[in-house]
């Protein structure tokens, strides 16, 4: 049996991201196979035959974890503006005119997100892969793209068995009956069929190459029947996997919960026993104080998505309150049609800035160090993988990024984490190592011909824009005035005290 390959990253400025925030001005990182074997000055000395990367002019950090991404929106970057979530959903996921693509196009669409991720120093993506028709080939193609790109990917199977007319408030009284009848006549995948699809993906892909994991994802509590929520909880426990769910992204969702269940969404989930360390709620903007206490008491995660929350005008996640309560917070870019990027460094910058306006008490502001932890260990914890990834420590998987210390944004190098948050861009990311394998070296993808891949992706994306988008627009147009009326009606509703998110520029002291 051949010995494991050894890689020595020599003489780098190392930010480990461990619990003690251990750092080294100059240190080696020794990788054996796919795991970190040692970190420290001269740790790689005397290792004959090892492959060596000279990191004397580099900053070494743990690979970033994008805890919430929708690669299925990859061909819609830059397509939308000035739309809040619900009207935007109508455009990107139209009930009429939803695009079905070839397996090749599904593959290329995810590859676009994968390449953007690698170039931004992301080594793990948690891809909330929303594909409402449920055709298995779409998800197969996406997972294959991650395998070919060399990324670590935790891919959700989204489940949704409550139809459009019942997961939104007021629509049965707003949408004309003939259109309602058309919606009800659309093909709809049953609860049993969706759960069977999850089982199929789990059995086929979970654990593949040590990099792929399948996550169960109720698309949103309002979109899932009680029977489905109960089964999701049972499966997550039996299979030892996370639960990933959009929750309280908009005021409309908070209004709907009060009307539908007479309680908050978090309280509703608690009634099904779903609050646990397995649960990652995505967005968590319209949380009450009681919601935050429940999430903290049950070890849940909130995934913060500042770029999409800004673009969609959804509000501001109460990150400081969550951190102070002991809630794990992770960081995501969200979809490529809401943040319009898979570049997590852009999300790090946004999250490090937007929580400073709103209160003069600067002790309550969110720091770059807070956000860096969200983008590393916080993300790892959201996927129940904090013992494997998220920091540079002996025994953990070798997911490592090297950034150019000579980049303009690192001059001078006051603090690598602060420079990352405020000064550099993803152009500083030079080398990306995933599971001990170099997938990008000196800004060049090593696992495939990037120029050829770009050509394939571009051709498919332009064809999507020409051939698929017009039908999507036409399908959305039929419902747009009714969804707009629903949105404004919900916006005017009063909520119980404490359910409004902090707004940027409010300039009030936060309790």
DAQUIHU-V995324 format. One line per field, one symbol per residue. burial: 1 if it has 16 or more other C-alpha atoms within 10 Angstrom, else 0. Layout:
# DAQUIHU-V995324
burial = ???
This chain:
# DAQUIHU-V995324
burial = 0000011111111111110000110111111111111111101100000000101101111111111111111111100000011111011111111110001111111111111111111111111111100100011111111110111111111111110000111110001000000010000100100110110011001100001111111111111110011101101100001111111111111111100100011111110001111111111111110011111101111111111111110111111111101111111111111111111111111111111111100001111101111111111111110101111110111111111110101100000111111101110111111111111110101100000000001101100100011011101100110110011001000000001111100000000
